[in-house]
Amino acid sequence: MKLTDSHAHLIDERFQQDYEQVLERARTAGVTTIINVGYDLASSAAACDLAEKAEGLYAAVGIHPHEASSYTAETARMLRKLAAHPKVVALGEMGLDYYYNHSPRHVQQEVFRKQLGLARELSLPVIIHDRDAHDDLYRILCEENAQEVGGVLHCFSGDTAFAAKCLQLGFYLSLAGPVTFQNAGELLEVAKMVPSERLLIETDAPYLAPVPYRGRRNEPAYVRLVAEKIAALRGMETAEVAEMTSRNARAVFSLD
């Protein structure tokens, strides 16, 4: 069984002490591909560096909405330069976060639009962060013709109606640890309704560890638990979910 973790942050300081062991545990669990996602310029550059040193490890470069206030013309220039790295497969993560509002909402929206434009220019898909911002996010995707760019709504947290709207725009939806939580709610229905050719799985490590590791540091090996939960919900074998979601990751990120 070969699994793909479509979204992790192995550049996080919580992996500094045992990074090689984390990769080894992932391989033992059957994880052959990991998308290591940046959230500012420093982490994006670090993701590129790590991708050079490990087979099956790729990078995404972008500015998280928390960091939107720091975005300048120089940021865009540096992102363009980082995106030229041969193992960069997407721009992101980018988007809107209205839960924390670390950057003003109008700034988040402006920077999201700028990064969508950059992705179009570079012919790269996007990895989208959306927290408590479904309506504005969807409006911007429509206004920016983001269906021409394509990409993934990572750690999807919307209901089935919002999922249907995003799917109609041609986006992939990625499910993470919360689908295993006792309070998963409508995420369980989302996991069942997403077409097989549009579903991805991820850890968002080090965040959102799935049950039974909830509350601890997450890591790519645990993506298998997400696959197991989705398999149970969809009446499939875990190996089928692994193959299906890995195939979808190869498609959206144009992996080798």
C-alpha positions in Angstrom: 0.0 0.0 0.0 1.4 3.4 -1.0 0.0 6.5 0.7 0.4 10.2 -0.1 0.3 12.9 2.6 -0.8 15.8 0.5 -0.1 18.4 3.2 2.5 18.5 6.0 4.8 21.1 7.6 8.0 19.1 8.2 9.8 22.4 8.4 8.1 23.0 11.8 10.6 23.3 14.7 8.7 20.4 16.4 10.4 18.0 13.9 14.0 19.3 14.4 14.9 16.7 17.0 13.7 13.5 15.2 13.2 14.5 11.5 14.9 11.4 10.0 12.9 9.1 12.3 9.7 10.8 11.3 10.5 10.1 7.7 11.4 6.5 8.5 8.1 6.0 10.4 6.3 7.4 7.4 8.0 5.0 5.0 7.3 2.1 7.4 3.6 3.1 7.3 3.5 3.0 3.5 3.8 6.8 2.9 5.8 7.2 -0.3 4.9 10.9 -1.1 4.7 14.0 1.1 3.9 17.5 0.1 5.9 19.8 2.5 4.1 23.1 2.6 5.5 26.5 3.3 3.6 29.3 5.1 6.1 32.2 4.7 9.3 32.9 2.8 11.6 31.2 5.3 9.5 28.0 5.6 9.0 27.9 1.9 12.8 28.1 1.3 13.3 25.4 3.9 10.7 23.2 2.3 12.7 23.4 -1.0 15.9 22.5 0.8 14.4 19.4 2.4 12.8 18.3 -0.9 16.3 18.2 -2.5 17.4 15.7 0.1 14.6 13.1 0.1 12.9 11.0 -2.6 9.2 11.4 -2.6 9.3 14.7 -0.7 8.0 17.8 -2.6 7.5 21.4 -1.7 4.8 24.1 -1.9 5.7 27.7 -1.5 3.4 30.5 -0.4 2.2 33.0 2.2 -0.3 31.8 4.8 -3.1 34.3 5.6 -1.6 34.8 9.1 1.4 36.3 7.4 -0.5 38.3 4.8 0.4 41.7 6.3 4.1 41.0 5.5 3.4 40.5 1.7 5.2 43.0 -0.5 6.4 43.2 -4.1 9.7 41.7 -2.9 7.7 38.7 -1.4 6.2 38.1 -4.8 9.6 38.2 -6.4 11.1 35.7 -3.9 8.1 33.4 -4.3 8.5 33.5 -8.1 12.2 32.5 -7.6 11.4 29.7 -5.1 8.7 28.4 -7.4 11.3 27.7 -10.1 12.7 24.9 -7.9 12.2 21.6 -9.7 10.5 20.0 -6.7 8.0 22.8 -6.1 4.6 21.4 -7.2 2.2 24.1 -5.9 1.8 27.6 -4.5 0.6 27.7 -1.0 -0.6 27.6 1.4 -2.6 30.7 0.8 -6.2 31.7 1.6 -8.3 33.2 4.4 -8.4 32.7 8.1 -11.2 34.5 9.9 -10.8 32.5 13.1 -7.6 34.1 14.2 -7.5 37.2 12.0 -3.8 37.6 12.5 -3.9 39.9 9.5 -6.8 42.2 8.7 -9.4 40.5 6.5 -9.1 43.0 3.6 -5.3 42.4 3.6 -5.8 38.6 3.6 -8.2 38.9 0.6 -5.8 41.1 -1.3 -2.8 38.8 -0.8 -4.9 35.8 -1.6 -5.9 37.4 -4.9 -2.2 38.3 -5.7 -1.1 34.7 -5.0 -3.8 33.3 -7.2 -2.6 35.6 -10.0 1.0 34.5 -9.4 -0.1 30.8 -9.6 -1.8 31.5 -12.9 1.3 33.2 -14.2 3.5 30.3 -13.1 1.0 27.5 -14.2 1.0 26.0 -10.7 -1.9 24.7 -8.7 -2.7 26.3 -5.4 -3.1 24.9 -1.9 -5.9 26.8 -0.1 -6.3 27.4 3.6 -9.9 28.3 4.6 -11.0 28.8 8.1 -14.4 30.3 9.0 -14.2 32.2 5.6 -16.2 30.0 3.2 -18.4 32.8 1.6 -15.6 35.3 1.0 -13.2 32.5 -0.1 -15.7 31.2 -2.7 -16.5 34.7 -3.9 -12.8 35.4 -4.5 -12.3 32.0 -6.3 -15.1 32.9 -8.6 -14.1 36.5 -9.2 -10.5 35.4 -9.9 -11.6 32.6 -12.3 -9.6 30.3 -10.0 -11.0 27.2 -11.8 -8.4 28.1 -14.5 -5.7 27.7 -11.8 -6.9 24.6 -10.0 -5.7 23.1 -6.8 -6.8 21.8 -3.4 -8.8 23.1 -0.4 -6.6 21.6 2.3 -8.0 20.3 5.6 -11.5 20.8 4.3 -13.8 22.1 7.0 -17.0 23.1 5.2 -20.3 21.3 4.8 -21.6 19.3 1.9 -23.1 22.4 0.2 -19.8 24.3 0.3 -18.0 21.1 -0.8 -20.3 20.8 -3.9 -19.6 24.5 -4.8 -15.8 24.0 -4.6 -16.1 20.7 -6.6 -18.1 22.5 -9.3 -15.1 24.9 -9.7 -12.9 21.9 -10.3 -11.0 21.9 -7.0 -9.9 18.9 -5.1 -10.8 18.5 -1.4 -8.3 17.1 1.1 -9.4 15.6 4.4 -7.3 15.4 7.5 -7.4 14.2 11.1 -10.7 16.0 12.0 -12.6 13.4 10.0 -11.6 10.9 12.8 -12.8 13.1 15.6 -15.9 12.3 17.7 -17.3 15.7 16.7 -16.6 15.3 13.0 -20.2 16.1 12.2 -20.9 16.9 8.6 -17.3 16.1 7.6 -18.4 12.5 7.7 -20.9 13.2 5.0 -18.3 15.2 3.0 -16.0 12.2 3.1 -18.7 10.1 1.6 -19.9 12.5 -1.1 -16.6 13.7 -2.7 -16.1 12.0 -6.1 -13.4 9.4 -6.0 -11.3 11.4 -8.5 -11.4 14.6 -6.4 -10.4 13.4 -2.9 -7.0 13.8 -1.2 -5.8 12.9 2.3 -3.3 14.7 4.5 -2.0 15.1 8.0 -1.4 18.9 8.3 1.4 17.7 10.6 2.3 18.7 13.2 -1.3 19.8 13.8 -4.6 17.9 14.1 -3.4 14.4 14.8 -6.1 11.8 14.2 -7.6 9.6 16.8 -6.1 7.9 18.8 -3.2 10.5 18.8 -5.4 13.6 19.0 -3.7 16.3 21.1 -0.2 15.1 20.3 2.2 16.1 17.6 1.0 14.8 14.2 3.3 13.2 11.6 3.0 11.9 8.1 2.8 8.2 9.2 -0.6 9.0 10.7 -2.2 9.7 7.3 -2.9 6.0 7.2 -5.4 6.5 10.0 -7.2 9.1 7.8 -7.3 6.6 5.0 -8.7 3.9 7.2 -11.5 6.2 8.4 -12.4 7.3 4.9 -12.3 3.7 3.8 -14.8 2.7 6.5 -17.1 5.6 5.6 -17.1 4.8 1.9 -17.3 1.0 2.2 -13.8 0.6 0.6 -10.6 -1.1 1.5 -7.9 1.1 3.0 -5.5 0.1 0.1 -8.2 1.4 -2.4 -8.4 4.8 -0.7 -4.5 4.9 -0.6 -4.3 4.2 -4.3 -7.2 6.5 -5.2 -5.9 9.5 -3.2 -2.3 9.0 -4.4 -3.5 8.9 -8.0 -5.3 12.2 -7.4 -2.3 13.8 -5.8 -0.2 12.8 -8.8 -2.8 14.5 -11.0 -3.3 17.8 -9.2 0.4 18.3 -8.5 1.7 16.8 -11.8 4.1 14.5 -9.9 6.6 12.2 -11.6 
